[in-house]
Amino acid sequence: MIYTLFFNRHRADMVGDKLKRYDDHAANVYARAVAHHPGFIDQKAYTADDGERLVVVRFRDLESLNGWRDDPIHVEAKEEGRQSYYDEYRLVICEDVRDRAWKREPRA
């Protein structure tokens, strides 16, 4: 499994209609990933108290990630992000080295 860690900070003027536009744009880009990239697994977003955001995106393999990286709609969205939405971002690509899981069983 491949993880993309997208650390970012929105521009200070990301409020009201501009924030709604971002949210709508992000939803459309996410729908594109789901519909056109079978190696896309999921994504989850988190926001820290200081405003830094983290989006964790999972892909089946590196080929799937590269297909998404080169998707023309995604390429346009990245440019729009740099121009209109973000003050800064950092992208980290990680490969799953070890995966452990534990889940509490429901009590009878």
PLY file of the C-alpha trace (Angstrom):
ply
format ascii 1.0
element vertex 108
property float x
property float y
property float z
element edge 107
property int vertex1
property int vertex2
end_header
0.00 0.00 0.00
1.15 3.55 -0.75
0.26 6.50 1.48
0.30 10.12 0.39
0.56 12.54 3.30
-0.51 16.00 2.17
0.33 18.58 4.84
-1.09 22.01 4.03
-2.24 25.35 5.32
-5.09 27.27 3.77
-4.64 30.89 2.86
-5.88 33.32 5.52
-8.66 34.52 3.20
-10.19 31.04 2.92
-13.55 31.94 4.46
-17.16 32.15 3.34
-17.73 31.65 -0.39
-14.05 30.96 -1.05
-14.01 28.12 1.48
-17.25 26.75 0.00
-15.68 26.87 -3.47
-12.66 24.95 -2.14
-14.86 22.33 -0.46
-16.89 21.85 -3.66
-13.74 21.63 -5.77
-12.18 19.10 -3.37
-15.37 16.98 -3.45
-15.31 16.94 -7.26
-11.65 15.95 -7.35
-12.31 13.20 -4.79
-15.23 11.91 -6.89
-12.89 11.81 -9.89
-10.40 9.67 -7.95
-13.13 7.24 -6.87
-14.70 6.96 -10.34
-11.60 6.80 -12.54
-8.77 5.34 -10.46
-9.48 1.81 -9.19
-6.20 1.75 -7.21
-7.42 4.68 -5.10
-8.55 3.30 -1.74
-9.62 6.26 0.38
-8.69 9.54 1.98
-9.17 11.15 5.36
-8.48 14.73 6.42
-7.49 16.12 9.80
-6.94 19.67 11.06
-4.60 20.53 13.96
-5.32 23.23 16.52
-2.77 25.50 14.83
-4.57 25.24 11.48
-2.24 22.79 9.76
-4.21 20.24 7.78
-3.24 16.68 6.94
-4.88 14.64 4.21
-3.97 10.93 4.19
-4.62 9.29 0.84
-4.20 5.54 0.32
-3.45 3.82 -2.98
-3.15 0.14 -3.79
0.30 0.54 -5.37
2.74 3.03 -6.86
1.29 2.61 -10.35
-2.12 3.71 -9.03
-0.59 6.73 -7.31
1.27 7.70 -10.48
-1.94 7.44 -12.50
-3.59 9.84 -10.07
-0.59 12.17 -10.07
-0.85 12.45 -13.88
-4.66 12.69 -14.10
-5.42 15.93 -16.02
-8.22 17.00 -13.63
-5.91 16.42 -10.66
-3.07 18.33 -12.37
-5.42 21.31 -12.84
-6.58 21.04 -9.21
-2.99 21.13 -7.95
-2.34 24.33 -9.88
-5.59 25.87 -8.60
-4.50 24.95 -5.07
-1.20 26.77 -5.46
-2.89 29.80 -7.01
-5.99 30.12 -4.83
-6.19 27.87 -1.77
-2.88 27.19 -0.02
-0.21 29.26 1.69
2.01 26.20 1.84
2.02 22.45 1.48
4.30 19.44 1.74
3.71 16.08 0.12
5.22 12.90 1.56
4.87 9.53 -0.20
5.28 6.44 2.00
5.23 2.73 1.33
3.67 0.35 3.81
6.57 -1.38 5.56
4.63 -3.02 8.37
0.90 -3.11 9.08
-0.54 -4.28 12.37
-4.11 -4.05 13.55
-6.01 -4.73 16.74
-9.69 -4.42 17.42
-11.58 -4.97 20.64
-14.15 -7.69 20.27
-17.67 -6.72 21.33
-18.69 -7.98 24.74
-21.41 -10.55 24.88
0 1
1 2
2 3
3 4
4 5
5 6
6 7
7 8
8 9
9 10
10 11
11 12
12 13
13 14
14 15
15 16
16 17
17 18
18 19
19 20
20 21
21 22
22 23
23 24
24 25
25 26
26 27
27 28
28 29
29 30
30 31
31 32
32 33
33 34
34 35
35 36
36 37
37 38
38 39
39 40
40 41
41 42
42 43
43 44
44 45
45 46
46 47
47 48
48 49
49 50
50 51
51 52
52 53
53 54
54 55
55 56
56 57
57 58
58 59
59 60
60 61
61 62
62 63
63 64
64 65
65 66
66 67
67 68
68 69
69 70
70 71
71 72
72 73
73 74
74 75
75 76
76 77
77 78
78 79
79 80
80 81
81 82
82 83
83 84
84 85
85 86
86 87
87 88
88 89
89 90
90 91
91 92
92 93
93 94
94 95
95 96
96 97
97 98
98 99
99 100
100 101
101 102
102 103
103 104
104 105
105 106
106 107
